[in-house]
């Protein structure tokens, strides 16, 4: 797929707290010369979710939207351990970058519920799915920022970040070393970023931007995803994966049925 000269995608970091603004929504848009993003946080209440997401999206048509939380095409409660989670829980990934939560666990079911709400709030402005492995008629996909970031690191363990701080440590490193800039240039070549990733310091804001970059990869037809019809987690384009990650994903025969590569490797 070829991105239009101008357009927009959405990323949503899904939280479940009705009292703390632990959810964030990021609108990433571009024209022929520049790329920009706008991020706002919200509480997990129907009123605030609708108000903030509505204000950020406005009347902007979205080529794709990515959500940091489990969901499948029916937008119902999943309630079981999925292949998408199994792939990213295998030893190579679990030990080096952590693992996604399980849709079968109580916290997973709660996050699934709130992800469904966020997907439903965005759906009216999201265009039709044109990407491989689509699980919904609209271009909505599942993101997991921790894995998305970690798989681009040549040596995640060398950062020595605490387990609870992994995604923030990964983000800060990849923002400073230029990896996020290279990803943007791969997907939107020749544009000048109007903001700097390293200027984002809030955890939820960072996650929302990574979700938006996940959606951008889908809109551009350049991504890797893992899973099946019960849900797919979208990862960076193959050229952005670190050598160890490429080997762990592409050279493991029993992962092949659950692996999809768009845009070439």
ABEGO torsion letter per residue (X at the ends): XBBBABEBBBBBBBBABAABBABBBBBBBBBAABBBBBBBBBBBBAAAAAAAAAAAAEABBBABBBBBEBBBAAGBBAGBBBAAAAAAABAAAAAAAEBBBBAABAAAAAAAAAAAAAAAAAAAABBBBABBGBABABBBBBBBAAAAAAAABABAAAAGBBAAAAAAAAAAAAAAAGAAAAAAAAABBGBBBABBAAABABAAAAAAAAAAAAAAAAAAGBBBBBEBAAEBBBBBBAAABBAAAAAAAAABAAAAAABBBBGEX
